[in-house]
Amino acid sequence: YTSSISYYRMSEAEQVPEAAAPAEDLPDLNDPDMENAALKIQARARGMADRKRVDAIKEGKEGADAAADQPAKAEGDEELPDLNDPDMENAALKIQARARGMADRKRVDAIKEGKE
């Protein structure tokens, strides 16, 4: 009973965390072997998902059931805007003008700092 109380009375420096792993045990993510292993795992996962989708189509499970088996669309998978729309052209021109203006202001500030 007293040993458990004395553990709680120890300072944090004296207490040894059990779950702490040294940094040496972590894999090197830039190692080519690790990259190849990750690619193989990803390819197997995609292959399994595709085979599942093909099996669902073969079974005649098209429509809502087949759509439920497919992965959800990511945020960037939305339809692309109509680039010939006049509003889109005006928006693109404004964005480009602001970017050019910001780049020019940076260039002018650099020139001013060089003269002073």
N, C-alpha and C positions, 0 to 999 in steps of 0.2 A: 504494500500500500504506500509506503513512504517513497519507494523508487519512482512510482508514476508521478507523485507530487514533485519530486526533485527534478524530473524531466521538464515539467512546466515552469519551474523556477529558473531553469538554465537560460542564459542569454541566447539570443538568436545566433550568435557566432559559435556557441558551443553545441547547438542542436545541428545534427547532420541530416539533411533531407535525403530520403531513401530513393526518390524517383529521379534525382538529378543525374543526367548522363553526361559524360565528358564530351567535349566537342570533337574529339578524335574518333568517336564511334559513329559520327554522322557521315553519310556518303558524300563524295565529291560530285556535285551535280554537273560539273563541266567535263567530267571524265567521259571519253567517247564510248566506253562500254556501258556506262549508265544511260547515255543518250540513246544508244541502240536498244537497250532493254526497255526503255520507256516507249520508244517507237513500236516495238513488237507488242507491248501490252496494249497500246492504243489501237494498233491494227487489229488485234484479236477482238477487242471490244467492239470496234466498228463492224467487223465481219460477223460477229454474233448477232448484232442488232439488225444487220442487213439480211442474214439468213432467217431471222425471226419474222421480218417483214415479208420476205418471199414466201415463207411457209404460210403466213396468214393470207396472202393473196391466192396461193394455190388451193387453200381450203375454201376459198370463196367467201372469206370473211372481209370483204371490201366494205368501204363506207365508214361508218362511225367506229366500228371495232378496229379496223386496220389503221385508221387515223389515230386512235388512242395508243396504239403500239409504237407509233413514230415519235421520235423525240420532239419536244416542244421547240418552236421557233425561237431563236435568240432575238434579242432586241434589234440587232442590225439586219435581220432578215425581212424587213418590211419592203413593200414595193418601192421602187425608185420613182422620184418625182419626174414629171414631164419637163424636160429641159428646154422645150420650145415654147413653154408658157411665158408670156411677157412678164408676169410677176416674178417668175424664177430668174429671168434674165436681169431684171432690175435689181433683185436681191444679190445676184452674183456680182453685178457691177459695183454695188455699194460695198460689198465685202472686199473686193479687189482694191477699190479706191482707199478704203481704210487701211488695208495692209500696206499699200504703197506709201500712204501718208506716214504710217508709223515707222516704216523703214527709212524714209527720207528724214524724219525728225531725229532718228537715231544717228544717221549719218551727219546731220548738221551739228548735233551735240558733240559728236566725236571731233569734228573739225574745230568747233569753238574751244574745246578743251585743249586741243593741240596748239592753238594760237595763244592761249592765255598763259 
